[in-house]
């Protein structure tokens, strides 16, 4: 049986309260194979959410401090702080999660008590980036195999390029999978260092096939290892197909039999539609990220796109590009999210794709064509460095409306004090500013929205009942400066881009007092009506507590990374705040209904389930490489009192 029928997948994978009121699972990173971060659990409501309290806390001990003894910075340090950003999964009354060091824990979901732990023994001294978003489940559809060893599996990718299959009951490697329970994904790639190729998102599962992508280190060199997406038999680990994002007619492998280097990668979460046999992949931009003069248009073909692949063969069914010739690192950062949308009286299966630019594309899942109008608009063509070329137009959705402003000028400068504001404006006038897609220059471009977002990997959450999308966004500018190769030995170079004509200097656009030069809020939570395409409400998220002295600490809307979860009862749960809180909001109004301060920032996306008849909300509070708060290892569960 190639794929589970859609109705069977819904029943087995998602569970139903009607069939078992004592349990409701959360079986995938995004709640479902097509994301959405939505739960049908309904015990916690707008009326009683204020009563939530800590039910249990689990700590793994897997923490690495940054170069300053706590958090990391954006300065490109090799040994960055650990980022505990996992979203657990729950199946068969067991919770599974991965740590930044790739250890996998199985816990009792009602108590947090450990059942087993597996350590893949990754050499963390070689890994600059340390995170793991989730693990994936697989259950053998052959009923005769049910109950046998490894008939229920947990699949995980590692930072050193392996995929490992574990028995869900014991945590032991499945010996019939690959070699001793694992596949080595570094085979078939060109030569690279350990930190250049890492699996940070959960492999996707479609029928009896697992599909995995990988994070490729940004802008180190032009010939980074391939961004190939590969599929394997989930039972045996046997290779099925590989898709290297090269244009049609171009060979995928080099003379040595390795996948062609330098192609765009896909690092975020892949979605699958079993009914349509589609694997839907979000892609990044091609290497080197910030200069494309040597790409010759070839390696851009699938960059910064949403690509639908045939689950059986890996052949491209359709693709839609969100940025043409992306030289700003505006890669597609989040899981393509499924929902059904009514368009001109017809209900269509859709893919909702948010972007770092604050734009939202809603595509037909069958064809990849926009369901709402998208306009190709002229964009700036002046000021590009020598050797660069630019796309004359870029796609702009007419709706949903943008989540941020799309133009920046010195008039937008902000500061804590008039002196601060004056310095920011003066600095901005010395740099290149303009509308979205203004080219990067040698004197420096004020990039806004920045290449960290806008939106990023943790959003969106979608309420399929109310047709509301919830997104957390960042609103801070970065300064990107291209430096000619002969001058790249100077200080401040973050990204060498070896093999190209330019290296890159990148830094946050901050005043001399360390405040963003763009006005607050720097972090927001937005609800979008997906029927009308209009913003329903938009609020600052959190405060600057722990990051600035009083009274500046009271400024609303700090800078953090994370994502929201939504419930059938109309609640939004989200951490992603500089003040280290998790909060609950009313999805209809944006009113804050509950909050709890955690030991550090909650950069994981919350999830929810029912175990033993009680609903729990769980979040990873462990910091992030872009957070100013310390790294941590707190997996925190909340529930209503008995």
N, C-alpha and C positions, 0 to 999 in steps of 0.2 A: 504494500500500500504506500504509494509515493507521498501522499499528504493526508493528514487527518481531514475529514469533512468539516466544513465550517461550523456546523451545529455541534459536532462532537468536540471540537477544539474549545468552543465557548463553554461547554459543559464541563470538560475535564480541566481546562487551563484556568478558567476564571471562577468557577464555582457559582452557586446560587444560594441565596439566603433561604429560598423556599424549600430547597432540598435538605439543607442542613443548617438550622438556625444557630447551631453552636459554633460554626466556623465559616469564615469567608477568607479566601486566600488572596495574596498579592504575588502572582507567580512570575512576573517579569519586571525588569527595571522600571519601565514606564507604566506598570499596572497591567498592560495588555501588549500583545505583539506589535501593535501600532501606536504605542505610547499613550499620552493623554493624562497620566497621573491622576486618574479618577477612581474613586472607590464607591461601591454601592452600599457599604456599611453605613447604617443609619442610626446607631445608638447615640452618637454625639451630634448634638443639634445646636442651632442658634440659641435656643433657650437654655441649654445646660452646659455649653462649652466652658463657661467661666469656672466650672467646678473641676476642670482637669488638674491632675496632680501626677507627680512622678511615680510610675509603677515599678520600674527597675532600671538599672544602669549596668551595661557591660563594658569592660575595658580590656583591650587586647594587649596593651603595653607596646604596641608598634608605633613609636613616635620618633621623629628625627627633627631636631631643632635647626633653624636656619642659620645663616652666617653671622647674625647678630645675637644668637643665643635664643631666639624665639621665632618670629615670623620671617618669611623671605622678603625679597624685594623684586623689582622688575629689572634688575641690573644684569641678568643673565648669568648669575653664579651657578657653578656646576652642582654643588651640594646644596640644593634648596630644601626648605622645610617640608616635612611630609604633609600631604593633603588628604585627610580622611573625609572623603566625599561620597562614600558608598551609599546606595539605596538597597536595603536588604530585600530579599524575596521570602515569601512564606508559602510553603506547600506541605500538605499532609501533617499539619500541626507541628512543623519545624521551621524555624527561621534560619536563613543562611545569609552570611555577608562576608565580604572580603576586606582586608586591611590594606593600607598603603604599601605594605611589604609583601602583599599577595598571599598572606595566610588566609585560610577559609575557616570560619567558625560556624558550627551548627548549634543553635540555642533552643531552649524551650520558650516558645513565643509568649507564654503567660508569666514566666518568672525571670527570663533572661539567663537561666542556668545553662552552663555549657554541657553539650552532649558529646561533641568531638571537635577536634581542630586538626587541620592539615597544613603543613609547612612545605612549600615547593623549594625552599632553600635558595631563593634568589640572592645573588651577591649584590647587596644594596650599595656597596662602595662604588660600583660601576654605574649606578643609576642616578642621574641628575633629577629627573622628575619622578615623584613617587605618588601614584594614586591608582585606585581601582574603583570603577563606578558600580560594578555589579557582577554577579555570576548569573548563569542561565540554567534552566532546568530542561530535562528531557525524560519522558516516560515511554517505554517500549510499547507501541500500540498492539503488539502481538500478545494477546491475553494469556497465551500459554507460557509466556516468559515472566508474567507478573509474579513478583515475590522472589525471583532469583537474584543473585548477586549482580549489581549494576543494571538491573532492569529499570531502576530509577536513578538518574545521574544528575550531577552538578557539573557544569562546564565552565571553565575559567581560562582567560588569557593572562599571561604573565608579562612583567616588565622586561624579561630577558627573551621574549619572543617564542614562548611555548603555549600550546593549548593543552589543558589537562582535563581528563574526565575522572570524576570521583563518584563512588557509590554513595548515594544520599543517606543510607542507613548508617554507614560506618566511617565515611570520609577517606576510605582507602582507594588508591588509584585503580581504575578498571583495566586489568591486565590485557584484555582483548582489544583495547583501544590504542592504536599507534604502537609505540615501543614502550612497554612498561607503563602504559596509561597516559602517554603524552605524545604530541607532535612537535617537531622542531620547525618553526616557521622561518628560521634564518636560512634554511636550505632553499636555494633558488633565488637568493638575493645577492646583489653585488656586495663587495667588502664594506663593512661599516663598523662603527664602534657600538658598544652596548647601549649607550644612551640615545643613539640615533633611530632605533627601531623598538617600539614598545607597544604592547596591547593594553589599553587603558579602559576600553568599553567592553561590555559583555558581548560575547559572540551571539549572533542571531540564530534561531532554530526554526527551520521550516521542514515539517515532516521528519524524515530521518537524516536531514542534512544540517550541519552547522556551517555558518558563514561568518568569517572573521575579517576585520580590517585591522589597522594599526596606526598609532601615532608616529609620525616621522618628524624628527627634530627640525624646527624651522630655521631656514636661512643660514645654515652652517656652510653649505657648499651646494653647488648646482647639481652635482651628481649624487645626491642622497639616495638611499635605497628606494626601490619602487614602492608606489602606493597600491600595489596589487591587492585586490579583494579575493580571498580564496575560500573554497567550499570543500568540506570533507564529510565522509560518512560518519554519522554520530555514533554508530556501533563500533566500527572497525578502525576509524581514523583514516581510511583510504581516501586519497585525493580524488575529487570529482571534477572541479573546474577552477580556473583562475581568470580574473578580469583585471588586466592592467589598463588603466585609463589612457590609452593612446587613441588617436583618431582613426576612423575606419580606413583600412588599407595599410596601416603602418604595423610593422611587426612588433610583437609584444616582448620578445626576448632578444638578447644580444648574441654575439657569436659564441660566447661561452655557455649559452643555455640558461643564463640568468634573466630574470625579468628586467626589462629596460629601466635604467635608473632615471631619477629626476621627475617621474610622473607624479601627478597630483595624488594626494593620499586622502583617505577617509578615516578620521579619528573619532568621530562622535558615534552615537548609537544608531545602528541599522534597524529598520522596520521590515516586517514581513507580512504579506497578505496571502495566507494559505489558499484561500478560495480562488484567487487569481494566479497563484503560483508566482508571486512577485517578491523580489528582494529589493527594497528601496533604500538607496545609499545616499547619504549627504557627503559631498566632497569638499576638500580644501582647495587652495590655489597651488599652482605649480611652483617648483623651486627654480631659482631663489625667489622668495616671496615678494620682495619689494622692488625688483627690477626685472622686466620681462623683455628687454631688447634682444636677448639671444634665444627666446623661445620660438621665434619665427611663426607664431600662430599655431604651431603643431600641437604642443603640449597643453595648450589652453582649451582644447576642444571640450573636455569634460570637467574643467576646473570650476570651482564655486558653483556647483550644480546639484540638482536632485536627479538621480539616475535610477531607473527601474530596470532590474535584471531578471531574466528568466531563471526561476529557482532551480531548474533541472540542468541548464546548460551554461548559465552565466552570460548569455547573449543579451545585448542591450535591447530592451523593448521600447523605451522612450527616455529622453532626458530633457531637462529644462535648466537653462543657465541663468543664475540670479545676478551674476556680475560678468561682464565681458572683459577679457584680458585683465584679470584681477592683479593689481600691483599694490594693493593696500592691506592684504591679508584679511579680506572680508570673506573668509571661507564660511561654508554653511555649518553652523556650530551645533545644531540641535537635532534631535531625533525627528524625522519626518512623521507628523502626527495625523492619524486617521480620524475622520468623522464623516457623516453624511450631511450634505448641504442641499437645500432646495434652491434651485436656480431656474427662474422663469417657469415655475410650476412643476419642475421635474426634480426629484431627489437624486443627487449624484454622489457616488463615493468620491471623497476628496482626500487630498494630502495638504495639510496646513504646514507651511514652512516659514518659520521666523528667521531673521538674519541679524547680523551684528549692526547693520545700518539702521535698524528700527523699521524695516519694511517687512511686510507679510505677504507671501505668495500663496494663493489657494489654487491647487492644481487638480485636474480630473485624474483620478487614480488609474483609469483605464488608458488614457491617452497622453497624460502629462501636459495637456493644454490648460491655460488659465481659465478658471470658472468665472472669475471677475476680471474686468478689463485691466490690461497692463499696457502702458505706453512706452515706446522707445523714444526717449527724450535726449536732445543734444546735451552734452556735458563739456566742461572746459577742455580746450585743446592746446592752450598756451602754457609754456613754462616747464615742459618735461625736460629731463636731462638729455644730453646728447646720446643718441643710440636708442632711446626709448620710443615706442610708438603707442598710440592710444586708440581705444575704441571711440568712434565719433558719437555713439549713443549708448545709453544704459537703460535697462528695464525699470520702470516705476509703476507699481500697482496703483490703480486709481482708488481702489479700496481693497482691504481695510486701510484706514488712514494711517500715516506714519506715527510711530511711537515717540519720535523725537524731531527736533528741528533739523533741517538738512542743509543749513548754510551757517558759516561762522565768519565773524568779522571782529575787528578791534572793539567795536561797540558792545560786544558780548563779554568783555573782560569784567572780572569780578575780583573782589578781595575782602579780607576780614576788616581792613581799615582803608581809608582813602589813599594812604600811601601804598598799601598793598595793591589796591586796584590800579593806581597809577603805574606801578611797576609792571603789572600784568599787561596793561594796555600797551605800554611802551615796548615790551617784549613781543607782543603779538604783532605790532606794526613792523617789527624787523623780520618777521617770518612770512611765509606764504599762507594766506587764508582764502576762503572762498566756499562755493557750494560743494556738496557731496561729489566725489570723484575728481576733485582738483588734483593734478599730478603731484607727486613727491618731488621736491627740489633740493638743490645743493645747499641752499640757505636754511632749509627746514620747513616742513609743512605742519600746520596745526590740524591734526586729523581728528575730526569730530563728525559723527560718532566715531569712537576709537576702534582700533582693531581688537580690543577686549570686549567690545560691545558698548552701547546697545545691549541686545539680548545675547545670551551665550548658551552653554550646553544644558543648563538646568530647566529652561522653559521650552515650550509652554505647557500649561495645564489646561485641559478643555473639558467643560461641563457639557456632555452631549445632550442633556435634557434641556437645559436653558440656552444652549448654543452660545456660550460665553467662553472666550479664551482669556486666560490670565497669564501675564508675562511680567517678570521682574527685569528691569533694565538699569544699566549704568550710564551716567551722563558726565563723563570726564574726558577731557581731550588729552591726546598724546602728541608729542613732537617727533616726527620722523624726518631724518636727514640722510640723504645719499651722499657718500663720500667717494671721490674717485680713487681707484685702486692704489695709485701711487702715494696717496695720503692716508692709507688705512692703518698705518703703524701708530698713529696718534692715539691719545686717550679717548675714552668714551665710546669706543666701537663695541656695540652689543652683538652684532651679527656680521660675521666676516663675509658671507656670501662668496666663498672661494670659488673660483672658476668663472666669475662674472666681472663686469667692469666697475662695480661699485660695492662697497660695504655699507653698513647702516648704523647710524646712531639713533637710539630710541629712548625716550624718557617721558614720564608723566609731565604734563604742563602744570607746574606748581609755582607758586609765588615764593619769595624769599623766606616767608614764614611757614612754608610747607603746605599751604592751602591750595586746592585746585583753582586755577585761574578762570574757570567757568562757574557760573552761578549755581547755587544749590536749587533744588535737591540733586544730589549726585547719585541717588538710588531711588527708584520709584517702583510701584506696583500698579499695573494697569489692567483693567478689564475691558475687553473689546467685544461688542455685539457682532457675532459672525453672520447674522442675517442682514443687518443694515451696513456693516463694515465700519460703524462709528465707535469711537471710544466712549464707553459707558461711564467710567470714572477713572481717575488717576490720582494717586496719593504718594507722598514721600514714604519711604520704608526705613524705619528705625531712626536713631539719632547718632551723634558723634561721641556718645559715652564711651569711655576707655581710649578714645583717640584724640581728644582735645580737652583743655581745661575749661571749667565753668567760667562764663556762661556759653562759651562757644560749643560746649558739649551738648547743648540743647538744640543746636541746629538740626533740623530734620532731613533725613535722606542721605545716609552715609553710603560709602562705596563698599560693596561686597559682592560675592558670587554665590549662586545657589539656584533654587527654583521652587515653584509652588506645587501643592497638591490640592485637588478640589474633591468635595464629597457630594453625595446625592442630596444631603440635607442642606446644601447651600453654603458650605463653609470653605474657606481657603486657609490652608496651613502653609507657613513658610518661615524659614530662618533667614539666611542671606542678609543679615543686618549687622552693621558695624558695632552695635551695642550688645551683641551676643544673645539676642532674644529669639525665641520662636514665638510666632503670633498666629492668632486665628482672626479672620475677617469675614464679614458678611459679604457674600459674592454679589448681592444685589446692590449694596450701598457703599461698600468699602469701609464700613465702620469696623474699628478694632474691637473685638469682643473678649480677647484673652491674650495674655503674654506671660512668658516665663524666661528669666535670665539663666543662661547656661554657662558652663565653665569657660568656654571659648565660642567662637563663631560657628553657627550651624550651616556649613556650606554644602551638606548633602541635601538631596531632595527628600522631603518627608514621604512616608507611605503609611498605609493603614490596613488593618485586618481584624477579624474576629477570631478569638481563640477561647475555648471554654465558655462561650456565650458572652464574652466581654470584648468590646472594641478597644483597640490600642492604636496610638499614633506614635511612630518611631522616626527619629532623625539622628543622623551622624553629626556630632559636634566635634570637629577636629581641625579647624583652620583650613587654610588654602595658601598656595604659594603667593597669591596676590593679596592676602589678608595681612593686616597689621597686628592681628591678634595671634597669640601663641598657638603652635601646633598642639593637638590633643588626640585622644583616643576614646571619646565618650559616645557610646551608642545609648541613647536615652529613649525610654518608652513612657508614654503618658496614657492614663486612663481615668475614667470617672470613679469616684470612691464607691465602695460596696454599699 
